[in-house]
Amino acid sequence: MSINFTDTTWDDSGLTAADMMVLGITREEIESQNISKALSRLMMLSDQQVWTEKFNGGLLFFIAGYDHDRRDLAEIAEVRAYMQRLTSEWPFWIHFLAQHDQIMLVLRLLCDVEILAQQNGAVGTRFKKPEQLEANFRKLFDEKNRLLDCYGIAG
C-alpha cells in the first residue's frame, strides 16, 4: 500500500501510485482561517473523475498543533470555524474519508456538541441539536451524490 502525505505544497504527480492520501492541516492554517492550502489539495481529488473514483474512502486527515491543548477539537472555536468554512467550499467528505470516526469528527466540528467526559483519552460527545446533525449529514450525503452524478459514477 502506498500512502501520499500532503501538507502544504502538492501536485497530483504522486497520486497515481498512492492508495491513500493523508491531509495535514496545521494550527497556523486554522488560526489564520486560511483554507486555501487544504482546499487546493482537496479540490484535486474532486476535480477529476479518475481521482474521485480512486480515492473513494482513501482520504485521512489530521489537525496538527493542538496536541498539548486539553480541549477536544470540537471545543476550539477556531477549529470549528475553519472546518465549517472549508466544508462550505468542499463538502465531499463522506465520499472520500476512509474511516467512520473521521466522518464523525467532521460532523462534530460542523454541529453544536457537548463534551460529556474525557476518560483515558476517550471523549464522549452529545449533539445538542439532533436536527442540526441530520441536516449536516444529509447535506454531506447529497453533495457526495451530486459529485458522483457529475461524473456518472454509480453510488
Buried (B, 14 or more C-beta within 10 A) or exposed (E): EEEBEBBEEBEBEBBEEBEBBBBBBBBEBBEEEBBEBBBBBBBBBBEBBEBBEBBBEBBBBEBEBBEEEEEBBBBBEBBBEBBEBBBEEBBBBBBBBBEEEBBEBBBBBBBEBEBEEEEEEEBEBEBEEEEBBEEBBEBBBEBBBEBBEEEEBEE
